[in-house]
Amino acid sequence: MSDKSIKVLLLVEDNAGDAHLLREMLNEPGSHDATLTHVKRLGEAEQYLAGHPVDIILLDLGLPDAQGLAALRRTRAAAPRVPVVVLTGLDDQELSAKALRKGAQDYLIKGEIDARGLRRAMRYAVERKALEEALFEEKERAQVTLKCIGDGVACTDIAGTVTFLNLVAEKMTGWTSDEAAGRPMAEVLQILDTHGRKPIPNPMLMAIGKNRTMHLPPSCVLIRRDGFEIPIEDSVAPIDDREGKVSGAVIVFHDVTATRTLALQMAHLAEHDFLTGLPNRMLLHDRVRQAISLSRRHMKKVVLMFLDLDGFKHINDSLGHPTGDKLLESVAGRLVDCVRGSDTVSRQGGDEFVVLLSEVEQAEDAAITARRMLQAVAKPHSLGQHDLHVTTSIGMSVYPDDGIDAETLIKNADTAMYQAKENGRQCFQFFRPAMNVRAVERQTIEEMLRRALERQEFALHYQPKVNLRTGEITGAEALLRWTHPIRGPISPSHFIPIAEDCGLILPVGKWVLREACRQSQAWVDAGLRVGTMAVNISAIQFRDEHFLEGVFAI
């Protein structure tokens, strides 16, 4: 799932500063062409949603006309099928858990959000909502199917002996109606509570005695005549004679095997990735908390490993998403083979994985596991007619040195992973506190870059090419320079890699090429002999599908 699947965003935020910051985070050139609509009150959002489709909603929980979970409930009522990402200034785990249970796809804390994390949260929210919708449709189909099957019906007299079974009841109990007639209901319908494996009180006698409709306790099974167990649900109602006196009872029951199986599947999928079957973020956080609790008692360490595949996007784009999905499944299997049964391999979404190593004696043990993973992932993946090659970069954080909770440990492992990528990829890197300083500086440079073009902070310097024999200038090379109004000159070696990483190199590169051509033409118009003009092009630009037509247009 890419940012391109998000076309229309609705931001519900009354704080102008927060709204401006979020808009800048979302306004990354080249990432997607989503349309952002901003409203300040929930009432405005409800009116907008009544007439406009949106792909995702960013919702502040502190609005003038709605606060906390009430704001979320109203938003879900107005757009029940749209994913909602909650924004709040409170780091409240209880509120976070309640919001997720009430239908929010994610919970983000203002002041701790960066552009990359926000886009990732939105992308994963859309993925999770799509999965929920698919599961809901599957459940609806199952329920329609169950209704078409028909229910079992059994009747008794006032003494509780069987007087009638319909065909479905005959099949489910193993008794024919003639065989069952005159027998005690408890003999024909042997019903156990699965928790205690004990017979439940006779529902027919209870309905007759209380003269009202009764229901079986949850989690009951019917023991068929041959011993086979069938999960059932039922209702039991008294039968009145013409004088209004109870003369017997009727039980209507049906097989809920499919329903309970689906419920178990939904419970599993709520905590597991739909593609790989690995634990998802929710289950991972729970296991991290358990691992931290155990490590405190046993005086051990906990290691979080954040993995991102190198080269996956190229494979996914060139061979298609089905092949990309198979590759992710293959990688997941290899990662599981590299860890112990007590460890956890989790898929976070996209091509990112997080591995939890519990009860680690020393950091070198984690390094051994990391090397094993690097080697396992790098081996060819034979998928159909293709032998695919992909590598991974790994960042690691250690409890308690690098954090005391799941969020901090994952964030720091993520930071270390990006350092591993900068170190050449296909390697691992332990987190160091200095990385946070570098990450903040990187984020600052990225935000300043977004405004540099519109503020005309870039300039081109031209380095002449000289014929050493004649001294004649035969051409020039265009060199990009950036002068920030406060920081002053910023080295290209500092900002170019960041521009490439966040996609800003595309608009910046177009500006450089256009400006170089403009200057070259100006020299020609002035009667100067220019020769050739050299312009450096990033590999990121070459990969852009519109690069060639952009060159010709300029």
C-alpha positions in Angstrom: 0.0 0.0 0.0 1.5 3.3 -1.0 0.8 7.0 -0.4 -0.9 7.0 -3.8 -3.9 5.2 -2.4 -4.7 8.3 -0.3 -6.2 10.9 -2.6 -8.4 13.0 -0.3 -7.6 13.8 3.4 -9.8 15.6 5.9 -7.9 17.3 8.8 -10.1 18.3 11.8 -7.9 20.6 13.9 -8.8 23.9 15.6 -5.2 24.9 16.4 -3.9 26.9 13.5 -0.2 26.2 14.3 -0.8 22.4 14.5 -2.8 22.5 11.3 0.0 24.4 9.5 2.6 22.0 10.7 0.6 19.0 9.6 -0.1 20.5 6.2 3.7 21.0 5.7 4.4 17.4 6.7 1.8 16.2 4.2 2.9 18.5 1.5 5.9 16.5 0.4 6.6 17.0 -3.4 6.6 13.7 -5.3 5.2 11.6 -2.5 1.5 11.7 -3.5 -1.0 14.1 -5.0 -3.5 14.0 -2.1 -6.0 16.8 -1.6 -6.1 18.1 2.0 -9.3 19.7 3.4 -9.0 21.4 6.8 -11.9 22.2 9.1 -11.8 23.6 12.7 -14.9 22.1 14.2 -16.5 18.7 14.2 -19.8 20.1 13.1 -18.1 21.4 9.9 -16.5 17.9 9.4 -19.9 16.2 9.7 -21.3 18.6 7.1 -18.4 18.0 4.8 -18.5 14.2 5.1 -22.2 14.2 4.3 -21.4 15.3 0.8 -17.8 14.5 0.1 -15.9 11.1 0.0 -12.5 11.1 1.8 -9.8 8.4 2.1 -8.6 9.2 5.6 -9.4 11.5 8.5 -6.9 13.1 10.9 -8.9 14.0 14.0 -7.9 16.2 16.9 -9.6 15.0 20.2 -9.7 18.5 21.6 -12.2 20.5 19.5 -14.4 23.4 20.4 -17.6 21.4 19.9 -16.4 17.8 20.8 -13.9 16.5 23.2 -12.1 13.1 23.7 -13.9 9.9 22.7 -17.1 11.8 22.0 -15.4 13.4 19.0 -14.3 10.0 17.8 -17.8 8.5 18.1 -19.4 11.3 16.1 -16.7 11.0 13.4 -17.2 7.3 13.2 -21.0 7.8 12.9 -20.5 10.4 10.1 -18.0 8.2 8.2 -18.1 4.6 9.5 -16.0 3.2 6.6 -13.3 5.8 6.6 -10.0 5.2 8.6 -9.5 7.7 11.4 -6.1 8.6 12.8 -6.4 10.4 16.2 -4.2 13.4 17.1 -3.8 14.5 20.7 -1.4 16.4 22.9 -1.8 13.9 25.7 0.5 10.9 26.1 -2.3 8.8 27.7 -2.0 5.0 27.2 -5.5 4.4 28.6 -7.1 7.0 26.2 -5.0 5.5 23.4 -6.3 2.0 24.1 -9.9 3.2 24.3 -9.6 5.2 21.1 -8.3 2.1 19.3 -11.1 0.0 20.7 -13.7 2.6 19.6 -12.5 2.4 15.9 -9.5 4.7 15.6 -6.8 3.2 13.4 -3.9 4.9 15.1 -3.1 7.3 18.0 -0.5 10.0 17.4 0.9 12.4 20.0 1.4 16.0 18.8 5.0 17.1 19.2 6.3 13.6 18.7 5.2 13.3 15.0 7.6 13.7 12.1 6.7 13.7 8.4 7.9 10.2 7.8 6.1 8.8 10.8 2.8 10.6 9.9 2.9 9.3 6.3 3.6 5.8 7.6 0.8 5.9 10.2 -1.7 7.1 7.5 -0.5 4.4 5.1 -0.9 1.6 7.7 -4.3 3.0 8.8 -5.6 2.7 5.3 -4.2 -0.9 5.1 -5.8 -1.9 8.4 -9.2 -0.3 7.5 -9.2 -2.1 4.2 -8.6 -5.4 6.1 -11.4 -4.6 8.6 -13.8 -4.0 5.7 -12.8 -7.2 4.0 -13.3 -9.1 7.3 -16.7 -7.5 7.8 -17.9 -8.5 4.3 -16.7 -12.0 5.0 -18.6 -12.1 8.2 -21.8 -10.8 6.5 -21.5 -13.5 3.9 -21.1 -16.2 6.6 -24.1 -14.9 8.4 -26.3 -15.0 5.3 -25.1 -18.5 4.6 -26.0 -19.6 8.2 -29.5 -18.2 7.9 -30.1 -20.1 4.7 -29.2 -23.5 6.3 -32.2 -23.7 8.6 -32.4 -24.5 12.4 -33.1 -27.6 14.3 -36.4 -27.7 16.1 -37.3 -30.0 19.0 -40.5 -30.1 21.1 -41.3 -31.6 24.5 -44.4 -32.2 26.6 -44.9 -30.8 30.1 -42.8 -33.7 31.6 -39.9 -32.8 29.4 -40.0 -35.9 27.1 -39.4 -35.4 23.3 -42.5 -35.2 21.1 -41.0 -34.0 17.8 -37.7 -33.4 15.9 -37.5 -31.8 12.5 -35.1 -33.0 9.8 -32.3 -30.6 10.8 -32.6 -31.6 14.5 -32.5 -35.3 13.4 -29.3 -34.7 11.5 -27.7 -32.7 14.3 -28.6 -35.0 17.2 -28.3 -38.4 15.4 -31.8 -39.4 16.5 -34.8 -39.8 14.2 -38.0 -38.2 15.4 -39.6 -41.7 16.0 -36.6 -42.9 18.0 -36.5 -39.8 20.1 -40.2 -39.6 20.9 -41.0 -40.4 24.5 -37.4 -40.1 25.6 -36.2 -37.5 28.1 -34.9 -34.3 26.4 -31.6 -34.6 28.3 -30.9 -37.9 26.6 -31.6 -36.7 23.1 -30.1 -33.3 23.4 -26.9 -33.7 25.5 -25.6 -30.2 25.9 -22.4 -29.3 27.7 -20.8 -26.1 28.9 -17.4 -26.2 27.2 -15.7 -24.3 30.1 -16.5 -26.9 32.8 -17.4 -29.8 30.5 -20.6 -30.3 32.7 -24.2 -30.8 31.5 -26.2 -27.5 31.6 -29.5 -27.4 33.4 -32.3 -28.7 31.2 -33.4 -25.6 29.2 -36.8 -27.0 28.4 -37.7 -27.5 32.1 -36.4 -24.0 32.9 -38.6 -22.4 30.1 -41.6 -24.4 31.4 -40.9 -23.6 35.0 -40.4 -19.8 34.4 -43.0 -19.6 31.5 -40.8 -17.4 29.4 -38.2 -17.7 26.6 -34.8 -18.8 27.8 -31.4 -19.1 26.1 -28.5 -21.4 26.5 -25.3 -20.1 28.2 -22.6 -19.1 25.7 -20.0 -21.6 24.6 -22.3 -24.7 24.6 -21.8 -27.8 22.5 -24.3 -30.5 21.5 -23.1 -34.0 21.9 -24.4 -35.9 18.9 -25.5 -39.5 19.3 -22.2 -40.8 17.9 -20.2 -38.6 20.3 -19.4 -35.8 17.8 -19.5 -32.3 19.3 -21.4 -29.4 17.6 -21.2 -25.8 18.9 -24.7 -24.5 19.1 -26.8 -21.5 20.0 -30.5 -21.7 20.9 -33.6 -20.3 22.3 -36.2 -22.2 24.3 -39.8 -21.0 24.7 -42.8 -22.5 26.5 -45.8 -23.8 24.5 -49.2 -22.8 25.8 -52.4 -24.7 25.3 -55.8 -23.1 24.4 -56.4 -22.2 28.0 -53.0 -20.4 28.2 -51.5 -23.0 30.4 -47.9 -24.4 29.7 -48.2 -27.7 27.9 -44.6 -28.2 26.8 -41.6 -26.3 25.3 -39.9 -25.9 22.0 -36.2 -25.4 21.5 -34.8 -23.9 18.3 -31.0 -24.4 17.9 -28.5 -24.1 15.1 -24.9 -25.0 14.4 -22.5 -22.1 15.0 -19.3 -23.8 14.0 -18.7 -21.4 11.1 -19.6 -18.4 13.3 -17.2 -19.4 16.1 -14.5 -20.3 13.6 -14.9 -16.9 12.0 -14.8 -15.2 15.4 -11.6 -17.1 16.2 -10.2 -16.0 12.8 -11.1 -12.4 13.4 -9.6 -12.5 16.9 -6.4 -13.9 15.3 -6.3 -11.4 12.5 -6.9 -8.5 14.9 -3.4 -9.3 16.3 -1.7 -10.7 13.2 -0.6 -9.4 9.8 -3.1 -10.5 7.1 -0.3 -11.3 4.6 2.4 -13.1 6.5 0.5 -14.3 9.6 3.1 -12.7 11.8 2.1 -10.7 14.9 1.2 -7.2 14.1 2.0 -4.0 16.0 -0.7 -4.4 18.6 0.4 -7.9 19.6 4.1 -6.9 19.4 3.6 -4.1 21.9 1.9 -6.5 24.3 4.8 -9.0 24.0 7.4 -6.2 24.5 5.6 -5.3 27.7 5.7 -8.9 28.9 9.4 -9.3 27.9 10.3 -6.1 29.8 8.5 -7.4 32.9 10.3 -10.7 32.7 13.7 -9.1 32.1 13.3 -7.0 35.3 12.8 -10.2 37.3 15.5 -12.2 35.6 18.0 -9.4 35.2 18.2 -9.9 31.5 18.1 -7.5 28.5 15.5 -7.1 25.8 16.5 -6.2 22.2 14.3 -4.6 19.5 15.4 -5.0 15.9 13.9 -2.8 13.2 14.4 -4.2 9.6 13.7 -2.5 6.3 14.3 -4.3 3.0 16.8 -2.8 0.5 15.6 -3.0 -3.1 12.1 -4.2 -2.3 10.3 -1.2 -4.0 12.1 -1.9 -7.3 11.0 -5.6 -7.3 7.4 -4.6 -6.2 7.1 -2.0 -9.0 8.7 -4.0 -11.8 7.2 -7.5 -11.1 4.0 -6.5 -9.5 2.4 -6.6 -6.0 1.6 -10.4 -6.1 5.3 -11.2 -6.5 6.1 -8.5 -3.9 3.7 -10.2 -1.5 5.3 -13.6 -2.0 8.7 -12.1 -1.4 7.5 -10.6 1.9 6.2 -14.1 2.9 9.5 -15.6 2.0 11.5 -13.1 4.0 9.1 -13.5 7.0 9.7 -17.3 7.0 13.5 -16.8 7.0 13.4 -14.3 9.8 11.3 -16.7 11.9 13.9 -19.4 11.3 16.6 -17.1 12.6 15.1 -16.7 16.1 14.1 -18.7 19.1 10.6 -19.8 19.9 10.4 -17.3 22.7 11.2 -14.4 20.4 8.8 -12.5 18.2 9.0 -11.6 14.5 6.4 -8.9 13.6 5.5 -7.2 10.4 4.7 -3.5 10.8 3.5 -2.9 7.3 5.0 -2.4 3.9 8.5 -4.0 3.9 9.3 -3.2 7.5 9.7 -5.9 10.2 10.4 -5.6 13.9 12.0 -8.5 15.8 11.8 -8.9 19.6 14.6 -10.8 21.3 13.6 -11.5 24.9 15.9 -12.4 27.8 19.2 -11.6 26.1 22.4 -12.1 28.1 24.5 -9.5 26.3 24.4 -7.3 23.2 26.8 -9.6 21.2 24.1 -12.3 21.3 21.8 -10.0 19.4 24.6 -9.1 17.0 25.0 -12.8 16.2 21.3 -13.1 15.4 21.5 -9.9 13.3 24.3 -11.3 11.2 22.3 -14.5 10.7 19.3 -12.5 9.5 21.4 -10.5 7.0 22.8 -13.7 5.5 19.4 -15.5 5.4 17.5 -12.6 3.7 20.3 -12.0 1.2 20.1 -15.6 -0.2 18.1 -15.9 -3.5 14.4 -16.2 -3.1 13.1 -18.6 -5.7 9.5 -17.5 -6.5 8.0 -19.0 -9.7 10.3 -18.2 -12.6 12.3 -15.6 -10.7 15.3 -15.8 -8.4 14.9 -12.6 -6.5 17.7 -10.9 -4.5 17.0 -8.5 -1.7 18.9 -7.4 1.4 18.0 -5.8 4.6 19.3 -3.1 7.0 18.8 -3.6 10.7 18.7 -1.1 13.6 18.8 -2.3 17.2 17.8 -0.8 20.6 18.4 -2.4 24.0 16.2 -2.3 27.1 16.8 -0.6 29.5 19.8 1.3 28.0 17.8 2.8 25.0 14.3 3.0 26.4 11.9 1.6 29.0 8.8 1.1 26.8 7.9 -0.4 23.5 7.3 3.0 21.7 10.7 4.4 22.6 12.6 1.1 21.8 10.9 0.8 18.4 11.5 4.5 17.6 15.2 4.2 18.5 15.7 1.0 16.6 14.1 2.7 13.6 16.6 5.6 13.9 19.5 3.1 14.1 18.1 1.3 11.0 18.3 4.5 9.0 21.9 4.9 10.2 22.6 1.4 8.9 21.2 2.4 5.5 23.5 5.4 5.4 26.4 3.2 6.4 26.0 1.2 3.1 23.0 -1.0 3.7 23.0 -4.8 4.4 24.4 -4.2 7.8 23.2 -3.7 11.4 23.6 -0.8 13.7 23.1 -0.4 17.5 21.3 2.7 18.6 23.4 5.6 20.1 22.0 8.7 21.8 23.9 10.9 19.3 21.6 9.4 16.5 18.6 11.3 17.9 20.5 14.6 17.6 21.3 13.7 14.0 17.7 12.6 13.3 16.4 15.9 14.6 18.9 17.8 12.5 17.9 15.8 9.5 14.3 16.5 10.0 15.1 20.3 10.4 17.0 20.3 7.1 14.1 18.5 5.4 11.6 21.0 6.6 13.8 23.9 5.5 14.3 22.3 2.1 10.5 22.3 1.5 10.5 26.1 1.7 13.8 26.8 0.0 12.5 26.7 -3.6 9.5 28.9 -3.0 11.7 31.4 -1.1 14.3 31.4 -3.9 17.1 30.4 -1.5 18.9 28.3 -4.2 21.4 29.6 -6.6 23.7 28.2 -9.3 27.4 28.8 -9.5 29.1 28.1 -12.8 32.5 26.5 -12.8 34.2 27.1 -16.2 35.8 24.4 -18.3 39.1 25.7 -19.7 41.3 24.4 -22.6 44.7 24.3 -21.0 46.5 24.7 -24.4 44.6 27.8 -25.5 43.2 29.2 -22.3 39.8 29.3 -24.0 36.6 28.6 -21.9 34.9 25.7 -23.6 32.0 25.2 -21.3 30.7 25.3 -17.7 29.4 23.1 -15.0 26.3 24.2 -13.0 26.8 23.8 -9.2 23.9 24.0 -6.9 24.3 26.2 -3.8 21.9 26.9 -0.9 22.0 29.9 1.3 19.6 29.8 4.2 18.5 33.3 5.5 19.4 32.3 9.1 21.9 29.5 8.9 23.7 30.9 5.9 25.5 28.6 3.3 24.6 24.9 3.7 26.9 22.4 2.1 25.5 20.3 -0.8 27.0 17.2 0.8 24.7 17.9 3.7 21.4 18.6 2.0 21.6 16.7 -1.3 21.3 13.2 0.4 18.4 14.4 2.4 16.6 15.8 -0.7 17.2 12.4 -2.4 15.8 10.4 0.5 12.6 12.4 0.9 11.9 12.9 -2.8 12.5 16.7 -2.9 15.4 16.1 -5.4 12.8 15.9 -8.2 11.5 19.5 -8.0 15.0 20.8 -7.0 16.6 19.0 -10.0 14.0 20.4 -12.4 14.8 23.9 -11.1 18.5 23.4 -11.6 18.1 22.1 -15.1 15.7 24.9 -16.1 17.9 27.6 -14.5 21.1 26.2 -16.2 19.4 26.3 -19.6 18.1 29.8 -18.9 21.6 31.1 -18.1 23.1 29.4 -21.0 20.6 31.0 -23.4 21.2 34.4 -21.7 25.0 34.1 -22.5 24.2 33.2 -26.1 21.9 36.2 -26.4 24.7 38.4 -25.0 27.0 37.2 -27.8 29.1 34.9 -25.6 30.4 31.6 -26.8 29.2 29.1 -24.2 30.2 25.7 -25.5 28.6 22.9 -23.3 26.7 23.2 -20.0 27.1 20.3 -17.6 24.3 19.6 -15.1 24.5 16.9 -12.4 21.5 14.5 -12.3 20.6 12.4 -9.3 19.9 8.7 -9.8 16.6 9.3 -8.1 15.7 11.6 -11.1 16.7 9.0 -13.6 14.2 6.5 -11.9 11.3 9.0 -12.3 9.1 7.9 -15.1 8.5 11.5 -16.3 12.2 12.5 -16.3 12.8 12.3 -20.0 9.7 14.3 -21.0 10.7 16.9 -18.4 14.1 17.3 -19.9 12.6 17.9 -23.4 10.1 20.3 -22.0 12.8 22.4 -20.3 
